[in-house]
Amino acid sequence: MRPFGDFPPEFIHPDNASIVLLPVPYDKTSTYGKGADKGPEALLEASYNLEFYDIETGTEVFRQGIFTAPPIKESRTPEKMVEAVYATCQQWLSRNKFVVVLGGEHSVSEGTIRAHAEHYPGMCVLQLDAHADLRQSYRGSKHNHACIMARAAEICPVTQVGIRSLDITETPSLVSGRVFFAEQIHSHQKWIREAINTLSEQVYVTIDLDVFDPSVLPSTGTPEPGGLSWYMVIDFLREVVRYRKVVGFDVVELCPNPREKSSDFTAAKLVYKFLSLIFAPVKNLYPPLGS
């Protein structure tokens, strides 16, 4: 796989990089549109067409150093994949790198969430997603992509944003006050403040690209109507970064379509934009929420 971005060589060496991107091209348990294993490569390919100056922050975040690690190609069972992601993330975190995992289906998030939770005790998980993903088991596996947030909730508290699809068996696992349904988001102006108030000081963010409305990002394995716009997502992430410390994140469920390249580019732009917000020198410009 190509590295992320057409950066000068000194900004992509692991010794100089503050940021490590870890591709995990895994797609064994997805149940609708297949192709998430091609997502990391498509995202990395699209990144060569980004402009690397971020207008809002006035920064070029690649100057922090962005190293694209070799992809994790464990493809036997979801359990073995989870362990491979966990072990690799542990290694990078022990070197004080900021780790971004590029999926692959959503099950790839389990290993990185566990590694980050051990490295950052007391953290919580913020999920941006169309689906609750709270099944305890699905199609014979506890590590199916439909179970990822059930596994995450066993590790640390979870806040869910953008949800608009779930099975009745998942409803007992919904935590009151920590689920922000897409319908409520579209009609409730204070949802960002309320969502951030549920988060601990340190936050790991998992972004399933189907959180976006299909009109924004159609090439994902399980699209759902009624999703969030680009600016809704960016406005929310901006406020999360402003008031909390983001310790890592993943972007998953890109299913590239060779005849529709905008989704690949949007996913790459999301990664770079979120990094630009996280590494911007000034964030806490306003008093704490709720004061």
KOLKE-551316 format. One record per residue (C-alpha): residue number from 1; x, y, z. Coordinates in Angstrom, 3 decimals, always signed. Each point is the difference from the previous one (the first is absolute). Example, Ala and Ser with C-alpha at 12.3 -4.5 7.8 and 13.67 -1.06 7.14 Angstrom:
+-----+----------+----------+----------+
!  nr !       c1 !       c2 !       c3 !
+-----+----------+----------+----------+
!   1 !  +12.300 !   -4.500 !   +7.800 !
!   2 !   +1.370 !   +3.440 !   -0.660 !
+-----+----------+----------+----------+
end
This chain:
+-----+----------+----------+----------+
!  nr !       c1 !       c2 !       c3 !
+-----+----------+----------+----------+
!   1 !   +0.000 !   +0.000 !   +0.000 !
!   2 !   +1.085 !   +3.567 !   -0.644 !
!   3 !   +0.627 !   +2.199 !   +3.035 !
!   4 !   -2.497 !   +2.701 !   +0.907 !
!   5 !   +0.680 !   +3.243 !   -1.849 !
!   6 !   +2.663 !   +1.111 !   -2.396 !
!   7 !   +2.174 !   +1.463 !   +2.747 !
!   8 !   +3.755 !   +0.669 !   -0.056 !
!   9 !   +1.969 !   -3.061 !   +1.207 !
!  10 !   +0.945 !   +1.524 !   +3.353 !
!  11 !   -3.674 !   +0.138 !   +1.018 !
!  12 !   -0.820 !   -3.656 !   -0.630 !
!  13 !   +2.814 !   -1.729 !   +1.912 !
!  14 !   -1.185 !   -1.811 !   +3.160 !
!  15 !   +2.754 !   +1.465 !   +2.169 !
!  16 !   -1.094 !   +3.551 !   -0.864 !
!  17 !   -3.760 !   -0.565 !   -0.004 !
!  18 !   -2.349 !   +0.939 !   +2.813 !
!  19 !   -2.855 !   -1.726 !   -1.845 !
!  20 !   -0.221 !   -3.623 !   -1.154 !
!  21 !   -2.694 !   -1.166 !   -2.412 !
!  22 !   -0.675 !   -3.736 !   +0.265 !
!  23 !   -1.918 !   -1.550 !   -2.919 !
!  24 !   -2.053 !   -3.107 !   +0.818 !
!  25 !   -1.489 !   -1.351 !   -3.258 !
!  26 !   -2.371 !   -2.491 !   +1.623 !
!  27 !   -3.489 !   -0.910 !   -1.215 !
!  28 !   -0.939 !   -3.475 !   +1.232 !
!  29 !   -3.214 !   +0.643 !   +1.958 !
!  30 !   -1.766 !   +2.764 !   -1.950 !
!  31 !   -3.543 !   -0.973 !   -0.965 !
!  32 !   -1.157 !   +2.309 !   -2.803 !
!  33 !   +2.347 !   +1.812 !   -2.344 !
!  34 !   +3.394 !   -1.686 !   -0.152 !
!  35 !   +3.210 !   +1.844 !   -0.784 !
!  36 !   +1.110 !   +1.661 !   +3.238 !
!  37 !   +3.303 !   -1.846 !   -0.291 !
!  38 !   +0.712 !   +2.280 !   -2.976 !
!  39 !   -0.830 !   +3.107 !   +2.042 !
!  40 !   +3.438 !   +0.808 !   +1.451 !
!  41 !   +1.714 !   -0.185 !   -3.374 !
!  42 !   -2.648 !   +2.198 !   -1.646 !
!  43 !   +0.228 !   +2.564 !   +2.801 !
!  44 !   +3.789 !   +0.119 !   -0.233 !
!  45 !   -0.155 !   +0.324 !   -3.781 !
!  46 !   -2.463 !   +2.896 !   +0.282 !
!  47 !   +2.199 !   +1.783 !   +2.554 !
!  48 !   +2.443 !   +0.920 !   -2.762 !
!  49 !   -2.606 !   +2.418 !   -1.341 !
!  50 !   -0.494 !   +1.915 !   +3.254 !
!  51 !   +1.150 !   +3.543 !   +0.575 !
!  52 !   +2.146 !   -0.158 !   +3.112 !
!  53 !   -0.693 !   +3.487 !   +1.331 !
!  54 !   -2.979 !   +0.079 !   +2.384 !
!  55 !   -1.774 !   +3.343 !   -0.386 !
!  56 !   -1.747 !   -0.017 !   +3.369 !
!  57 !   +3.038 !   -0.700 !   +2.187 !
!  58 !   +2.561 !   +1.636 !   -2.283 !
!  59 !   +2.186 !   -3.098 !   +0.339 !
!  60 !   +1.594 !   -2.775 !   -2.007 !
!  61 !   -0.414 !   -2.931 !   +2.350 !
!  62 !   +2.286 !   -2.232 !   -2.072 !
!  63 !   +2.875 !   +1.968 !   +1.551 !
!  64 !   -0.708 !   -1.969 !   +3.198 !
!  65 !   +1.168 !   -3.030 !   -2.006 !
!  66 !   -2.473 !   -2.584 !   -1.317 !
!  67 !   +1.327 !   -3.530 !   -0.403 !
!  68 !   -2.109 !   -2.637 !   -1.741 !
!  69 !   +0.796 !   -3.333 !   +1.633 !
!  70 !   -0.048 !   -3.307 !   -1.874 !
!  71 !   -3.572 !   -1.312 !   -0.205 !
!  72 !   -1.211 !   -2.704 !   +2.347 !
!  73 !   -0.910 !   -2.850 !   -2.343 !
!  74 !   -1.283 !   -2.510 !   +2.551 !
!  75 !   -2.973 !   -1.545 !   -1.788 !
!  76 !   -0.682 !   -3.299 !   +1.740 !
!  77 !   -2.527 !   +0.714 !   +2.758 !
!  78 !   -1.330 !   +3.227 !   +1.544 !
!  79 !   +1.531 !   -1.044 !   +3.335 !
!  80 !   +3.487 !   -0.254 !   -1.516 !
!  81 !   -0.474 !   +3.303 !   -1.820 !
!  82 !   -1.031 !   +1.725 !   +3.244 !
!  83 !   +3.089 !   -1.331 !   +1.770 !
!  84 !   +2.276 !   +1.126 !   -2.846 !
!  85 !   -1.437 !   +3.524 !   +0.055 !
!  86 !   +0.241 !   +0.122 !   +3.800 !
!  87 !   +3.655 !   -1.084 !   +0.055 !
!  88 !   +1.035 !   +2.380 !   -2.792 !
!  89 !   -1.778 !   +2.970 !   +1.564 !
!  90 !   +1.641 !   -0.769 !   +3.332 !
!  91 !   +3.401 !   +0.158 !   -1.659 !
!  92 !   -0.648 !   +3.396 !   -1.562 !
!  93 !   -1.601 !   +1.426 !   +3.145 !
!  94 !   +3.032 !   -1.084 !   +2.027 !
!  95 !   +2.035 !   +2.228 !   -2.331 !
!  96 !   -2.324 !   +2.946 !   +0.780 !
!  97 !   -1.513 !   +0.085 !   -3.481 !
!  98 !   -3.499 !   +1.266 !   -0.753 !
!  99 !   -1.631 !   -2.995 !   -1.684 !
! 100 !   -2.693 !   +0.147 !   -2.689 !
! 101 !   -1.423 !   -3.319 !   -1.212 !
! 102 !   -1.356 !   -0.161 !   -3.552 !
! 103 !   -2.595 !   -2.737 !   -0.606 !
! 104 !   -1.199 !   -2.352 !   -1.258 !
! 105 !   -3.259 !   -0.975 !   +1.602 !
! 106 !   -0.929 !   +1.339 !   +3.435 !
! 107 !   +1.180 !   -3.089 !   +1.875 !
! 108 !   +3.580 !   +1.272 !   -0.438 !
! 109 !   -0.705 !   +2.610 !   +2.694 !
! 110 !   -0.105 !   -2.483 !   +2.873 !
! 111 !   +3.736 !   -0.554 !   +0.193 !
! 112 !   +0.927 !   +3.670 !   -0.194 !
! 113 !   -2.632 !   +0.999 !   +2.567 !
! 114 !   +1.376 !   -2.578 !   +2.439 !
! 115 !   +3.582 !   +1.148 !   -0.568 !
! 116 !   -0.909 !   +3.662 !   +0.475 !
! 117 !   -2.048 !   -0.731 !   +3.133 !
! 118 !   +3.020 !   -1.673 !   +1.584 !
! 119 !   +2.240 !   +2.903 !   -0.977 !
! 120 !   -2.508 !   +2.680 !   +1.068 !
! 121 !   -1.825 !   -1.217 !   +3.127 !
! 122 !   -3.358 !   +1.682 !   +0.498 !
! 123 !   -0.574 !   +0.771 !   -3.670 !
! 124 !   -3.358 !   -0.434 !   -1.716 !
! 125 !   -0.992 !   -0.843 !   -3.562 !
! 126 !   -1.929 !   +2.345 !   -2.261 !
! 127 !   -1.709 !   -1.819 !   -2.860 !
! 128 !   -1.235 !   +1.782 !   -3.130 !
! 129 !   -2.110 !   -2.519 !   -1.861 !
! 130 !   -3.342 !   -0.739 !   -1.631 !
! 131 !   -0.278 !   -3.301 !   +1.889 !
! 132 !   +0.010 !   -0.781 !   +3.698 !
! 133 !   +2.235 !   -3.087 !   -0.471 !
! 134 !   -1.058 !   -1.298 !   +3.431 !
! 135 !   -0.803 !   -3.611 !   -0.862 !
! 136 !   +1.638 !   -2.347 !   +2.482 !
! 137 !   +0.643 !   -2.486 !   -2.798 !
! 138 !   -0.871 !   -0.114 !   -3.690 !
! 139 !   +0.277 !   -2.855 !   -2.476 !
! 140 !   +1.946 !   -2.070 !   +2.481 !
! 141 !   +2.616 !   +2.556 !   +1.040 !
! 142 !   +0.321 !   +2.476 !   +2.871 !
! 143 !   +2.500 !   +1.868 !   -2.156 !
! 144 !   -2.296 !   +0.643 !   -2.949 !
! 145 !   -0.137 !   +3.588 !   -1.249 !
! 146 !   -3.559 !   +0.177 !   +1.406 !
! 147 !   +1.366 !   -0.650 !   +3.512 !
! 148 !   +2.819 !   +2.531 !   +0.195 !
! 149 !   -1.638 !   +2.402 !   +2.438 !
! 150 !   -1.115 !   -2.838 !   +2.260 !
! 151 !   +3.679 !   -0.951 !   +0.241 !
! 152 !   +1.053 !   +3.641 !   +0.472 !
! 153 !   -2.534 !   +0.428 !   +2.830 !
! 154 !   +1.702 !   -2.880 !   +1.830 !
! 155 !   +3.183 !   +2.068 !   +0.004 !
! 156 !   -1.147 !   +3.557 !   +0.776 !
! 157 !   -3.024 !   +2.343 !   -0.171 !
! 158 !   -1.403 !   +0.683 !   -3.474 !
! 159 !   -1.866 !   +2.988 !   -1.449 !
! 160 !   -1.819 !   -0.633 !   -3.286 !
! 161 !   -0.754 !   +2.714 !   -2.574 !
! 162 !   -1.920 !   -0.137 !   -3.275 !
! 163 !   -1.795 !   -3.291 !   +0.690 !
! 164 !   -2.998 !   -0.695 !   -2.206 !
! 165 !   -0.102 !   -3.790 !   -0.314 !
! 166 !   -0.077 !   -2.805 !   +2.579 !
! 167 !   -1.566 !   -3.346 !   +0.771 !
! 168 !   -2.496 !   -0.428 !   +2.836 !
! 169 !   +2.466 !   -2.308 !   +1.771 !
! 170 !   +2.415 !   +2.919 !   +0.308 !
! 171 !   -2.381 !   +2.325 !   +1.830 !
! 172 !   +0.793 !   -1.311 !   +3.530 !
! 173 !   +3.650 !   +0.961 !   -0.581 !
! 174 !   -0.742 !   +3.636 !   -0.862 !
! 175 !   +1.203 !   +2.257 !   +2.819 !
! 176 !   -2.427 !   +2.806 !   +0.772 !
! 177 !   +1.508 !   +3.423 !   -0.554 !
! 178 !   +2.926 !   -1.361 !   -2.026 !
! 179 !   -1.777 !   -0.703 !   -3.309 !
! 180 !   -0.649 !   +2.870 !   -2.423 !
! 181 !   -2.254 !   -1.192 !   -2.789 !
! 182 !   +0.308 !   +1.622 !   -3.412 !
! 183 !   -3.616 !   +1.152 !   +0.067 !
! 184 !   +0.625 !   +1.846 !   +3.281 !
! 185 !   +3.200 !   +1.530 !   -1.331 !
! 186 !   -1.804 !   +1.459 !   -2.998 !
! 187 !   -2.640 !   +1.646 !   +2.188 !
! 188 !   +1.869 !   +0.873 !   +3.222 !
! 189 !   +2.496 !   +2.885 !   +0.003 !
! 190 !   +1.628 !   -0.803 !   +3.361 !
! 191 !   +0.917 !   -3.593 !   -0.756 !
! 192 !   +3.732 !   +0.721 !   -0.388 !
! 193 !   +0.250 !   +1.489 !   +3.492 !
! 194 !   -1.980 !   -2.878 !   +1.473 !
! 195 !   +2.083 !   -2.636 !   -1.771 !
! 196 !   +3.323 !   +1.521 !   +1.071 !
! 197 !   -1.196 !   +0.187 !   +3.586 !
! 198 !   -0.226 !   -3.809 !   +0.013 !
! 199 !   +3.674 !   -0.411 !   -0.929 !
! 200 !   +2.927 !   -0.555 !   +2.330 !
! 201 !   +3.058 !   +2.207 !   -0.265 !
! 202 !   +1.741 !   -2.423 !   -2.361 !
! 203 !   -1.942 !   -1.300 !   -3.009 !
! 204 !   +0.574 !   -2.595 !   -2.686 !
! 205 !   -2.123 !   +0.676 !   -3.107 !
! 206 !   -1.219 !   -2.743 !   -2.326 !
! 207 !   -1.527 !   +1.264 !   -3.245 !
! 208 !   -2.053 !   -2.325 !   -2.156 !
! 209 !   -0.373 !   +1.851 !   -3.291 !
! 210 !   -3.665 !   -0.954 !   -0.212 !
! 211 !   -0.610 !   +2.703 !   +2.611 !
! 212 !   -0.070 !   +2.289 !   -3.028 !
! 213 !   -3.122 !   +0.221 !   -2.093 !
! 214 !   +0.413 !   -2.029 !   -3.222 !
! 215 !   -0.283 !   +3.245 !   -1.964 !
! 216 !   +3.335 !   +0.977 !   +1.601 !
! 217 !   +1.746 !   -3.373 !   +0.028 !
! 218 !   -1.779 !   -2.759 !   -1.935 !
! 219 !   +2.807 !   -2.583 !   -0.184 !
! 220 !   -0.389 !   -1.799 !   +3.301 !
! 221 !   -1.108 !   -3.534 !   +0.754 !
! 222 !   -3.231 !   +0.739 !   +1.873 !
! 223 !   -1.301 !   +3.437 !   -1.031 !
! 224 !   -2.976 !   +1.497 !   +1.862 !
! 225 !   -2.101 !   +3.026 !   -1.024 !
! 226 !   -0.367 !   +2.950 !   +2.340 !
! 227 !   +3.657 !   +0.329 !   +0.915 !
! 228 !   +2.213 !   +2.919 !   +0.919 !
! 229 !   +1.493 !   +2.543 !   -2.374 !
! 230 !   +3.712 !   +0.756 !   -0.337 !
! 231 !   -0.260 !   +3.199 !   +2.022 !
! 232 !   -2.126 !   -1.611 !   +2.724 !
! 233 !   +2.732 !   -2.582 !   +0.561 !
! 234 !   +2.856 !   +2.514 !   -0.178 !
! 235 !   -1.790 !   +2.488 !   +2.286 !
! 236 !   -0.459 !   -2.766 !   +2.562 !
! 237 !   +3.587 !   -1.262 !   -0.214 !
! 238 !   +1.262 !   +3.562 !   +0.332 !
! 239 !   -1.862 !   +0.410 !   +3.287 !
! 240 !   +1.168 !   -3.390 !   +1.259 !
! 241 !   +3.606 !   +1.019 !   -0.655 !
! 242 !   -0.581 !   +3.382 !   +1.620 !
! 243 !   -1.274 !   -1.390 !   +3.292 !
! 244 !   +1.494 !   -3.487 !   +0.237 !
! 245 !   +3.295 !   -1.727 !   -0.795 !
! 246 !   -0.334 !   -2.355 !   -2.972 !
! 247 !   +2.541 !   -2.803 !   +0.557 !
! 248 !   -0.563 !   -1.908 !   -3.250 !
! 249 !   -2.579 !   -0.778 !   -2.638 !
! 250 !   -0.964 !   -2.330 !   -2.799 !
! 251 !   -1.867 !   +0.412 !   -3.294 !
! 252 !   -1.705 !   -3.136 !   -1.275 !
! 253 !   -2.476 !   -1.495 !   -2.499 !
! 254 !   +1.090 !   +1.697 !   -3.218 !
! 255 !   -1.047 !   -2.332 !   -2.845 !
! 256 !   +1.535 !   +1.595 !   -3.076 !
! 257 !   -1.884 !   +0.110 !   -3.263 !
! 258 !   +2.247 !   +0.424 !   -3.058 !
! 259 !   -2.674 !   +2.190 !   -1.617 !
! 260 !   -0.487 !   +2.236 !   +3.059 !
! 261 !   +3.225 !   +1.549 !   +1.313 !
! 262 !   -1.484 !   +2.761 !   +2.168 !
! 263 !   -0.462 !   -2.353 !   +2.966 !
! 264 !   +3.688 !   -0.969 !   -0.045 !
! 265 !   +0.988 !   +3.644 !   -0.047 !
! 266 !   -2.494 !   +0.939 !   +2.736 !
! 267 !   +1.391 !   -2.737 !   +2.250 !
! 268 !   +3.575 !   +1.191 !   -0.575 !
! 269 !   -1.044 !   +3.613 !   +0.600 !
! 270 !   -1.705 !   -1.028 !   +3.250 !
! 271 !   +3.185 !   -1.618 !   +1.296 !
! 272 !   +2.117 !   +3.042 !   -0.863 !
! 273 !   -2.559 !   +2.507 !   +1.278 !
! 274 !   -0.423 !   -1.773 !   +3.315 !
! 275 !   +3.776 !   -0.148 !   +0.439 !
! 276 !   +0.190 !   +3.714 !   -0.825 !
! 277 !   -2.515 !   +0.766 !   +2.742 !
! 278 !   +1.690 !   -2.280 !   +2.543 !
! 279 !   +3.494 !   +1.382 !   -0.564 !
! 280 !   -0.962 !   +3.666 !   -0.393 !
! 281 !   +1.992 !   +2.084 !   +2.511 !
! 282 !   -3.031 !   +1.834 !   +1.463 !
! 283 !   -3.212 !   -1.848 !   +0.882 !
! 284 !   -1.481 !   +1.100 !   +3.314 !
! 285 !   -1.159 !   +3.444 !   -1.075 !
! 286 !   -3.245 !   -0.043 !   +1.955 !
! 287 !   -1.032 !   -0.764 !   +3.588 !
! 288 !   -0.922 !   -3.624 !   +0.820 !
! 289 !   -3.364 !   -1.242 !   -1.179 !
! 290 !   -2.659 !   +0.283 !   +2.684 !
! 291 !   +1.727 !   +2.837 !   +1.853 !
+-----+----------+----------+----------+
end
